[in-house]
């Protein structure tokens, strides 16, 4: 293992020393070889040491960074590829997905907007990618319009497009749950807000505990009067559990929605990432 690492370092050093004599084509092939053999960090070292410049090198840097999951650097490098380059459309697509993974949806859409003159297949990919971005932003109307304009029979996106449509319906349905509705329901019937949030067990437990304390309070009130210490103690506990039940119901919906949205965002990003890897294999 150590010998292999020494050899690799020596090869990279030799290549760096000969950088002036290398062509863009040589650099491209070498870096793609490294990426193809999962030596992503070595690919990044190679592109950072190269003395060559130009659109192809910027694209190559972006691709090396992208495969090494250095997405901020990838977006920047892809973004430097000029509109006159034959790699421009592909660079903007990969810049867009890099920014999307970083949560920069506006910048991701801007990259796609720069692809103005493209063939039908590329335009279809742009439409699909933009639809995915709109879904990440929960703009369902824009998503529906873009998907209607996208040829989902395209082999590069067919499977993932079906997934996106399913995610869209799942999000729209689950997204209707409101924390404030949960709080109101629990104020009316303890535990009902948690049932609304999808936590049946917690809802039943909250109902039984809070309901039991309220029943004890009412019983002591009738038997001992409102000033009796047992009535006061049971009443205080009832109030604490009642208020806590309302707050807990609101928090449960918020936490559940956050986790739910995160899981679906991961799925959306996967479904708009895979077509690029399928359509632009290198």
Number of C-alpha atoms within 10 A of each C-alpha: 6 7 8 9 10 11 12 13 13 12 12 17 14 11 18 19 13 12 17 11 12 14 10 16 10 12 20 16 13 16 23 19 15 17 20 13 10 13 16 22 15 18 27 23 16 21 23 13 15 19 14 17 9 13 21 22 22 22 29 26 26 30 29 30 26 23 18 18 15 15 23 16 18 28 30 18 23 32 22 18 24 18 17 9 14 12 15 22 26 21 30 28 26 28 31 31 31 29 21 23 18 13 15 14 19 14 17 25 23 14 22 24 13 13 18 11 10 12 9 9 13 16 17 20 23 26 21 26 28 26 27 29 27 20 24 22 15 16 14 17 11 16 24 16 12 20 21 13 13 20 17 18 11 14 12 18 25 13 15 21 24 14 15 24 17 11 17 21 12 13 19 12 10 14 13 9 17 16 24 17 16 26 27 16 20 28 18 11 18 28 32 26 33 30 19 21 26 15 17 15 12 19 22 15 14 27 21 14 17 23 18 14 21 20 15 18 21 17 15 20 18 11 10 13 14 15 10 12 12 17 21 16 14 21 21 15 15 21 15 12 21 24 16 16 27 27 18 22 33 23 18 21 24 18 14 16 20 11 12 15 17 13 11 18 21 12 16 22 20 17 20 23 22 15 22 18 12 12 15 11 7 10
